[in-house]
Amino acid sequence: MARVLYIEDEQEIGRWVTMNLTERGHHVTWLQSGEEIEEHLAHCDLVILDVMLPGLDGFSIGKRIKKEQPDLPILMLSARTAIEDKVEGLSFADDYLTKPFHPDELAARVEVLLRRFNKNDEILKLKHLTIHTKDMRIVNHETGEEILLTGKQYQIFQYFLRHLNQILTKEQLYEGVWGEPYIEGDKTLMVHIRYLREKLEKDPKNPEIIETIRGIGYRVRK
Amino acid sequence: MKSVKRLRSLTAKYMAIILTALFLIYLLIIGTSLLVFNVYDHKDPETLQIEKAWHQDARSLKNPGSEDINRMFEKWQNRYPKARLFWVDSNGRLAAGRNLAANIPKHWNAAYTANFIKARYDNDPFTVIAFPNNDASYGFVVFEIERKLLQPAFTEANADFMYFIVPGGIVLFVTVSYLFFLGIRKRLLYLQQAMEIRDVDGLPVAITVRKQDEIGQLEMAFNQMVDELRESRKREEAEEQLRKELIANLSHDLRTPLTKIRAHAYTLEKEALTPVARQAVNMIEQSVSKMDRLIENLISYTLLNAKKLKYEPTPTDVVRLARSFIAAWYPAFEKEGFFIDVQLDDLEQKHWNVDPLWMERIFDNLFQNVIRHAKDGKYIGLKTKKTDSYDALVVLDRGKGFRHKSSEKGAGIGLAIVDLMVKKMELDWKIESSETGTIITIIHYRSC
């Protein structure tokens, strides 16, 4: 599925993660230090970086990668859980997962990142919809009709797909799509979601694609 | 410490002022003597001149008769018209006189004469008694004059000196002393102000030492103290860094083997296992999660207690924050089959001055406890609450309450962290726990 560059000095953990991600269909290149990283960077979709490395530490390597390739997602993997470490990690990395993590959790986060950065040429199936993520083509495979969205509807739906399975609060959605602070009581988002549902849902009164999470927000779930 | 050079010391300066003042007093006394009493230009006072001349004139009368005496009296009367002059002859008779007072008797006996001499001696009127021809047998001639009619004993020409120079000297001394102490006071005040100035790191700033006296020495001592303080702060920071590093490393070192345990358990799980073995793997997995939480809590608790956990309060919309927390936990509750009841309405004051990461930690601990200890209730509630005096966020569950022994212990430290954080952020909280559930209220009292 994706080409993952994994930097981890701990043998047992490195072997296990490599095996696990490979089993899930990813192509993993595992390095034990950040020294020869340059030659691999051009050929990967995602970097998984351990913080405590011999020589140059994970934070420094991560910052350098981000500077050179801002659109290459980085997932920090660390046994350091101090808030300061997380804050520093997230100042450049796209996600920060602490050890001991569960492999399912790691795999889920990898997928989220790949989707967020549009690295996956994925064909997503959500109920009656088939979505080609790379070019955002939405087809109702039950009727064979292609669904066309307006600009804002497209942006909202894409935001949902990038945060698949996550619950998005209305503030998060509004600010993510419109790029300006949400003002309490603003109905714009609700109106757009209603129109979006009218296009996507079989029965807009009982939505299946865009779930309403009462009191919190919305979710699109695979 | 360096001692102050003697000449530069304040004591020396003040002693110099005092000595100058004393010297000035002597100078004044001598000056006064010179100028007022006219020591150099000395002349006999008039009284003495009169005395000498009167005696001389009396002595020069070789065979004194009333004619001679009258001539002498005339000469004297020309010089001193107001003087009273008289002659008492050997028989005690008042034989001649000028300007005589009424109470002068015509006859003088021995007693009266003795009395007269006694009364006039060194008194007013100024009186000179002489024997004509220096012989008592001719009786005696008397000259008397009111002292006020004579020239004073000293020259009054320089008396201004007494009126201006002496008070001037005193004023000068007072002024110099005042300026001296004013100077000291000014420097002490400057020192006080300088001591109160704080650098960005909260430590006092070193002072420029301008003079090498006692105050200068005080300033140097102060600077030395500032240096030591800064040094000690540096050491403390280094120790702090070391400690944090140690804790971070400890956390890392504990979690790495835990990750390996999980990795191996996961690998085992993929194998074909007997139900018993599968259950054992499951238990290992759960223990790893539990250990992970305990390490995290223990480290946080240690840092919190030592007041070393990073704390950055900022006015935060807590309703929005709470919504994002429950959104993150939603899948976990959903997976356990909970009914998730979220009713987050607007609060009177929804911007609380809190650290969002600390709030996240508080809610993580509370939600974690609900999943671990109140699974049976299958209910999680997150609500806002408004009363007359406070706004609050409320977490509810329908578990068996705190008194019921949960299969998983260790809730204590999680709640202890909540308690420390709530108090540090100047919030309040309360737990109402019964057999039918627990209500935890995080309270923010409204500021007026």
Interface residues (C-beta under 8 A of the other chain):
Chain A: E10 E12 I13 W16 V17 N20 M52 S78 A79 R80 T81 A82 I83 E84 D85 V87 T98 K99 P100 F101 H102 P103 N165 Q166 I167 L168 T169 E171 Q172 E184 I213 R214 G215 I216 G217
Chain B: K244 I247 A248 S251 H252 D253 L254 R255 T256 L258 T259 K260 I261 R262 A263 Y266 T267 V288 D292 E296 I299 L309 K310 R320 R323 S324 I326 A327 A328 Y330 P331 I340 D341 V342 Q343 L344 D346 L357 L382
